[in-house]
Amino acid sequence: MIQSGLFDMNNRLESLSKFGDPLEKLKEVLDFEVFRSEIEEGLGFSDRFK
């Protein structure tokens, strides 16, 4: 398994933005905060400090 480098994720995000990341376009017309609880629940995220 290849280990990710320090800037790999940043480079990947820059590349997506450069070529038109569909999530960035959706963000312009959709408020994802409305769905935060459902998204976190579905992905298994939680805020341990609440």
Secondary structure, 3 states (H helix, E strand, C coil): CCCCCCCHHHHHHHHHHHCCCHHHHHHHHCCHHHHHHHHHHHHCCCCCCC
